[in-house]
Amino acid sequence: MSQAAFHVRPVSRPDLDRLTTLEREVFHPEPYPGYFLRQALDLWPDWFLVAEASGAVTGYTLAAPATSPGRAMILSLAVDPAWRGRGLARELVSSLIERLGASGVTDVSLTVHPDNRVAKDLYLGFGFEARGSEPDYFGHSEPRLLLGRTLP
């Protein structure tokens, strides 16, 4: 399938079961639980996007506002392993950044595991820069790089 075989759209309630399954597949052993995804839909619907191909959800991304005005954080990006390498992650991030900027966000941040070269390369390609690191961000021996960028 080509990159044009999918499109990005806002999440809808019927997508949540698939997203819960995708979370378990991609982020095992500690995925976001389904109830969090349900609440995220209520809280941040404009910043909760899915990639869809032939009626099936193949990936998603989610951002949330930070405590400081004009700031947001990308909380998650997941792509079905069978759909990796087809541009879904790039399109999801691009669409999310566009929506964040349109919402008045001027600074966006995220975390990524230091060993996740694919994710780091993706975000660096969008102009994110290292802002620090934490060796136990998600608990003991769960390091994360902190990345961020300003938006025009």
C-alpha positions in Angstrom: 0.0 0.0 0.0 1.2 3.5 -0.7 1.4 6.4 1.7 -1.8 7.8 0.1 -3.8 4.7 1.2 -4.6 6.3 4.6 -5.9 9.5 6.0 -5.8 11.3 9.3 -8.9 12.3 11.2 -10.1 13.1 14.7 -10.7 10.1 17.0 -14.4 9.0 17.5 -15.8 7.0 20.2 -16.1 3.8 18.1 -12.3 3.9 17.6 -11.5 3.4 21.3 -11.6 -0.4 21.4 -9.1 -0.5 18.5 -6.9 2.1 20.2 -6.9 0.1 23.4 -5.8 -3.0 21.5 -3.2 -1.0 19.6 -1.9 0.4 22.9 -1.4 -3.1 24.3 0.4 -4.2 21.1 2.7 -1.3 20.9 3.3 -0.3 24.5 3.2 -3.7 26.3 3.6 -4.2 29.3 2.4 -0.7 30.3 -0.1 0.7 27.8 -2.6 3.5 28.5 -5.8 1.8 29.7 -9.0 2.1 27.8 -10.6 4.4 30.3 -7.7 6.9 29.9 -8.2 6.9 26.2 -12.0 7.5 26.7 -11.3 10.4 29.0 -8.7 11.8 26.6 -11.4 11.9 23.9 -13.6 14.0 26.3 -10.7 16.3 27.4 -8.6 16.9 24.2 -10.7 15.8 21.2 -9.0 18.3 18.8 -5.6 16.9 19.7 -6.5 13.2 19.5 -6.0 11.9 15.9 -6.1 8.6 14.2 -4.7 7.3 10.9 -7.3 5.2 9.1 -6.9 2.9 6.0 -9.8 1.0 4.4 -12.0 1.8 7.5 -9.4 0.4 10.0 -7.5 2.5 12.5 -3.8 2.0 11.9 -2.3 4.5 14.3 -2.9 7.4 16.5 -1.4 10.4 18.3 -2.5 12.4 21.3 -1.4 15.7 22.9 -2.6 17.6 26.0 -2.2 21.1 27.2 0.5 21.9 29.7 0.0 24.0 32.8 1.6 27.1 31.2 -0.5 28.9 28.5 0.6 28.2 25.0 2.3 24.9 25.8 1.3 21.3 25.1 2.8 17.9 25.3 2.6 15.0 22.9 1.6 12.1 25.1 1.5 9.3 22.6 2.2 8.2 19.1 1.5 4.6 18.0 1.4 2.9 14.6 0.3 -0.7 14.0 3.4 -2.7 13.3 2.0 -3.9 10.0 1.7 -0.3 8.8 5.2 1.0 9.9 7.4 2.6 7.3 4.5 3.9 5.2 4.5 7.5 6.5 1.7 7.2 9.0 3.7 8.5 12.0 5.0 11.4 9.9 1.5 12.4 8.8 0.1 12.0 12.3 2.8 14.2 13.8 2.4 16.8 11.0 -1.4 16.9 11.5 -1.1 17.2 15.2 1.5 20.0 15.1 -0.8 21.9 12.6 -3.7 21.6 15.0 -1.6 22.6 18.0 -0.4 25.7 16.2 -4.0 26.6 15.1 -5.0 26.3 18.8 -2.5 28.9 19.9 0.2 26.5 21.1 3.6 28.0 20.7 5.7 25.4 22.5 5.3 21.6 22.3 7.3 18.9 24.1 7.4 15.1 24.4 9.5 12.3 25.8 11.1 9.4 24.0 13.1 6.5 25.2 16.8 7.2 24.5 17.2 3.9 22.5 14.2 4.6 20.3 16.2 5.8 17.2 13.2 5.7 14.9 11.1 8.0 17.1 14.0 10.3 17.8 14.7 10.6 14.1 11.1 11.3 13.4 10.8 14.1 16.0 14.2 15.6 15.1 13.0 15.8 11.5 10.2 18.0 12.7 12.6 20.4 14.4 12.4 19.0 18.0 15.6 19.5 20.0 16.9 17.8 23.2 15.9 19.7 26.3 17.2 17.3 28.8 16.8 13.7 30.1 15.5 11.9 33.1 16.9 8.5 34.1 13.7 7.4 35.9 11.0 9.4 34.1 8.4 6.5 34.2 9.9 4.8 37.2 13.1 3.0 38.1 15.3 2.4 35.0 12.7 4.0 32.6 14.8 6.8 31.1 13.4 9.4 28.7 14.8 12.1 26.6 12.9 15.4 26.8 12.4 17.0 23.4 10.7 20.2 22.4 10.2 22.8 19.8 8.6 26.2 19.4 5.8 26.6 16.9 5.4 29.6 14.6 
